[in-house]
Amino acid sequence: MSSEIPYKIYLSENELPTAWYNVRADMKNKPAPLLNPATHKPMTFEELRPVFCDELVKQELNQTDAWIPIPAEIIEFYKMYRPAPLVRAYCLEKKLGTPAKIYYKFEGNNTSGSHKLNSAIAQAYYAKKQGLKGVTTETGAGQWGTALSMACSYFDLDCQVYMVKVSYEQKPFRREVMRTYGAAVTPSPSETTEVGRKILAEFPGTGGSLGCAISEAVEAATKQEGYRYVLGSVLNQVLLHQTVIGLETMTAMDKYGIKPDVIIGCAGGGSNLGGLISPFMGRKLRGEADYQFIAVEPASCPSLTRGKYVYDFCDTGHVCPLAKMYTLGSEFMPSPNHAGGLRYHGMSSILSQLYDDKLMEARSVEQTSVFAAAQQFARIEGILPAPESSHAIRVAIDEALKCKETGEEKTILFGLTGTGYFDMYAYKAFNDGTMSDYIPTEDDLARGLAGVPRFPGNLM
């Protein structure tokens, strides 16, 4: 299908998208391919099949089709909670005294509490269609694990989740939601896998990382017949599924004649940000409109703002392919900040390419200022936001205050990716005044980047 086809063709009667938008079709500079770590050659369909579901591998490698039809079974599931609301933050605008108009797309309107369900149900569907027994995955803050456990329960699939140990301990109730939906949850790194034992030997007492949990989940999938690994962020296929966020937002804004000037999203692996901005980015790439895109990441794990754009392992145990991305090094161990979903050492290859092409910008923020914005938003707008989402709130407020100073009447859009009701230990630390900011030193970054693979063409 051609990218010239208007996106409105792919809307149902209730304005729910019936196709995902593949921004790679409109990118002049395509994201670099995944590489086989042994040969340094692009990964093929056959090489990826043992790890991922067949249909998901096809989506991962598809650089040309702008529109990927959404299966009817997935659309029926989406109808339970989609379209998600696009809200104008009138109360926040008034409180800030800004001439800016502030909108947010709220993705917390489902039991998983976040946008993650958009891709979880798709990946579970393809696993079931392929006749698999179950899937394995990792989760940071727990939103992805929760969403996948729900999706697997819906399709009667076994679900095995490796949860980053620090989040496993900080968020016991998120863990219990997963177990309620039938998932087996293991704190990572663990003694249940070879790679987990190796990481524990090298980093005794570590709180873990998403890179560690990915390694364990991949190993578990490849050692069990009838299982595949699924991922909640970073990969092209996940950003593709999340474009329902941006497509719905664009539909609503077009309907009421609203054009956002600034589009803001939090950035860990990149799925929610990519999902929100992709349709708008498509317009920018095709020369139809212009927008300012801002990725917001934690100062404690600043892959875009302080990382290097090179090929790196996607996981700490080095069992995954190499991806070209902005990275802090697969062996970088982030501090135990409370935005668990943003504690990934790298960034989506799609977003990394767009950032390197200067089509979007990035900012890093400290967690105390993030929680100050979260508290302010909760008191004014009545929604307790997830720590991850609150990074976008922080910069949205900052941009609105700039408009107050300059008198500019900008329209600001940000992604509110989920709710923070399972993050009360974090809010308690902020309210008690015991929360601190973790900013890696140059030596910390150097140690992480020292593990980046060296081979011809992969220069730092």
Beta strands, then each sheet from edge to edge (+ up, - down):
strand 1: 19-21
strand 2: 67-69
strand 3: 86-88
strand 4: 101-106
strand 5: 134-139
strand 6: 158-164
strand 7: 184-188
strand 8: 227-229
strand 9: 262-266
strand 10: 292-298
strand 11: 308-313
strand 12: 322-327
strand 13: 361-365
strand 14: 411-416
sheet 1: 1+ 2-
sheet 2: 3+ 4- 14- 9- 10- 13-
sheet 3: 7+ 6+ 5+ 8+
sheet 4: 11+ 12-
end
